[in-house]
Amino acid sequence: MKLDYDVLSTAITFTDAVKERCLDLRSLKVAKLENLAMTKDLHDTIDLTDNDLQSLSPSDFPPFTRLKTLLLSQNRITHIEPKTASKIPHIESLILANNSLAELGDIAVLSEFKDLVRVALVGNPVCTKQNYRLWVIFCCPKLRVLDFRRVKDVERAEAKRVFSGSKEAKEYAKQVGSTVSGGGTTGTFVVGEGAPVAAKQIVKPHTGPSPEEAARIKAAIESAGSLEEVARLKRQLEGGSVPSSKKR
């Protein structure tokens, strides 16, 4: 389905419990973002869960200075193009659960979203990569919640040690950040700063929710039947709580 005038003009909007204005574009089989300028930057949240998007690019968005949350779970996103953040500079929450991001280099672009405090990538192949969690924390200095788990100070310190501070560590960060899906490279990529450590000292951290917790998170996302439920789930996850297996 195309995001044309008819679709956008009839899309449901509402104000959630935290007084954020939300635009519901869920489950429309949208394959490309277009015509979003018609929404006139009136929303804090855009819900694009359960569509057919394969990428995000600067051309997908007009300049949106109000937008703070993008819900993009259950699409087929494999990459986010550089400079996408320049169009949506104030994004704080980016929910990308159950997509197809596969390499650490595919998510290095998250460093361009300077205000990110909440990111969800659970259900993406990249979550199985060594040092995945530390890499995201390193790329996003303001991050408070990753994959519905609070980011700890010890993780921040470890991320800095692993990816910066010594020549060897910075070379490792450059290698990790430039390796993208398909076996290619993006060229030079360096982000962050920190205390000295050699890349050989890398310690594999906890990478996110347990299989049981991941299944509960996925089920909660899939079963959310309204934007009110999505907003409630978002508040619960931002607090570091994993959804119960029981319906409320």
MOKA-V352813 format. One record per helix or strand of 3 or more residues. SS is the DSSP state (h for helix, s for strand). FROM is the first residue (numbers start at 0). TO is the last residue. If there is no record, write none. Layout:
BEGIN
ss = <SS,SS>
from = <FROM,FROM>
to = <TO,TO>
END
This chain:
BEGIN
ss = <h,s,s,h,s,h,s,h,s,h,s,h,h,h,h,h,h,h,h>
from = <4,12,20,35,44,57,68,83,92,103,117,124,131,152,166,180,198,210,226>
to = <9,14,23,38,46,59,70,85,94,111,119,127,138,162,177,182,200,222,237>
END
